[in-house]
Amino acid sequence: MKKSNVIKVKIFIAILTICVVAIGCLGLVACDKTKDDGKLSIVCTIFPEYDWTKQILGDEAKNVDLTLLLDDGVDLHSYQPSVEDIAKISTCDLFIYVGGESDEWVDKALENATNKDMKVINLLEVLGEKVKNEETVEGMEGEHEHEH
């Protein structure tokens, strides 16, 4: 199998795993709607998580308060949550984030959460080594593999 096909298969498996986990967590959260308006509250840190969740919800998205935390142009690696962001996380029913070094701020935000029944998905923990392996494919080169 070509390396590009291997990468595509790994990406497909990763997305499929995320979808299965998210659907399972959404089912757990659906059992206990904590908001006054009856809507579930889901907070995603970055757009891919937000978009996958929206696609999984399909027509049910109208019954969910789905929030994207980091707006366009915000660098995930230097992001620091605002008071408003912490409040959104603190009260949500489901919080989905990437994990790893870029999200070190999450632990403190979750410690202060007022919704103790909140479900949390750390994608790096869920997907593990499936997404951490880096492959070199044709067209990629190392930092010092070019001629001067």
URQUIUR-V213387 format. One line per field, one symbol per residue. phi: phi as a letter, one per 30 degrees, with the letter a starting at -180 (. if undefined). psi: psi as a letter, one per 40 degrees, with the letter a starting at -180 (. if undefined). burial: # if it has 9 or more other C-alpha atoms within 8 Angstrom, else .. A space follows every 10 residues. Layout:
# URQUIUR-V213387
phi=???
psi=???
burial=???
This chain:
# URQUIUR-V213387
phi=.ddddddddd dddddddedd dddddddddd dbdcdddidd cbccdbdede dddddddhdd edcbccbcdc deiddedcdb ddddddddde cddbccbdji ddcdddeddd dcddcdcecb ccdddddhdd ccdccccejc bddbccdc
psi=hidddddddd dddddddddd dddddddddd dgheideeii hhhididddd dddddddbde deehghhhdh ihehhddehh iidddddddd eidhhhidaa ddfdeddddd dehdgeehih hhdddddbed eehhihihei iidfeii.
burial=.....#...# #..#..###. .##.##..#. ..#.....## #######.## .###...... #..####### .......... ....##.### #########. ..#.....## ..#.#..##. ####..##.. #......... ........
